[in-house]
Amino acid sequence: MRKVQLLIVGAGPAGLSAGIEAARAGVQVTIIDENLRPGGQLFKQIHKFFGSRVHNAGVRGFRIGEKLLQDTKDLGVEVLLGYPVYGIFPGGEVVYGTADGAHQMKAEKIILATGANENNLYFEGSTLPGVMTAGAAQTMINLHHVLPGKRVIMVGSGNVGLIVSYQLLQAGAKVEAVVEAAPSIGGYGVHAGKLKRAGVPFYLSHTVRRAMGSTEVEAVELVELDHFKPVPGTEKIIEADTVCMAVGLTPMTELASLCGCELVESRGLGGLVPAHDHNMCTTNPDVYIAGDISGVEEASTAMEEGRLAGTAAAESLGYISEAEAAEKKAEIHRRLDLLRSGQFGAKRAEAKAEIEKSFAQMQRGGEVG
Amino acid sequence: MGEDRRVAEHPILEDLREPDTYILYDGKRIPAITGEPVAAALLAAGVRIMRHTTKTGQPRGIFCGIGRCNDCKMIVDGVPGVRTCVTPVREGMVVETQEGLGEWRDLV
């Protein structure tokens, strides 16, 4: 069986950053991804990133992706594409698929950077062609340059909903409404402001009651909500051919479960996540995580977490000294702290601290509360 | 059908491409770009129904766009259950709307 030192599952921002960091330390790294193209969701991010200069603020997501791919190439990191990982067994045996069937390899250390799945809503007509996730619409416009529809209703006003709405406008679609169940907009004011200036109507305290149409979406019925309960008589019908759902993401933890990583519920970060310590190590000491699998945040945090996991894995493989690793990790943590500050970030910092607390309890063999 | 949904102008995207090949959709020739997902070529031509469900025959189309949800499965080159959102276009590919689980076909 083929043996590798460090296997990283997922070639998105977290996985690539982890691979680059570990390879710089001298580790032999293999990255595997089920997609035909590397970069995860980065190449769909055509907007400029936030943060400070160390976080690539002001740089568009796909440019960051190009840089990561170049670094990966320069460092000789092996990237296997189009290969889904089916299972991971005790001792680091990994089973993955190719066009010829199933194959195995053995990894000394594993970093899971599998990302997250988009959530969806169920309503009458939610299976009609034309109803899709916001990510699907973003993929179609920004990667494939095809409009999913001409008149779009966006459900959810978090940053994904706001950013994809604006990108739909840039691609030439009309956004008929941004619908939000909560009484206030979920995402950053900067993103919402752009939509408001473009004349996009916001329906706060509203939700989609049904998508109408015989074979495809032709119209959508909205209803007002009072404390998240529909108010009878407030239904309104808006003509539209597309409904996009931007209603959160859930970490993809299947492979972590197979590795025996214990999971912990994190309400603030998308649901069940593998419990992990300050250096992204799970309850399986040979398995690290990075990016949305460890709690849904942003690409900027995913890349820093990747560097953290890559550093920790290189240290455990003996490629960097404890002192050198400690210095690197402290530096990464300083940058992560910056990303997790402010009105939105502070909540994520708290949620992360909770996860680390649960991890510590598990390590002591205590009950998780 | 018949309408073009390709993005023609964009403030940021630079590499907007024109169709360089074609695929056959239910016997009709539609323009496509080599390497783009089959689903994108269909969407560009205004096709949004990829299959009908087994029991109730309801239409399904692109939902997740990244190969996870299986809603966009079609019969591609005689093979049923192919996820069109992650299957790259090759010249002259034969793509058919899938009814239920679809059928294997021998291509002439």
Interface residues (C-beta under 8 A of the other chain):
Chain A: E34 N35 L36 I46 R60 N117 E118 T127 L128 P129 G130 V131 M132 T133 G135 A136 A137 T139 M140 I141 N142 H144 H145 V146 L147 P148 K150 Q170 A171 G172 T215 E216
Chain B: R5 R6 V7 A8 E9 H10 P11 I12 L13 L16 R17 E36 P37 A40 L43 A44 R48 I49 M50 Q58 P59 R60 G61 I62 F63 C64 G65 I66 G67 R68 D71 C85 V86 P88
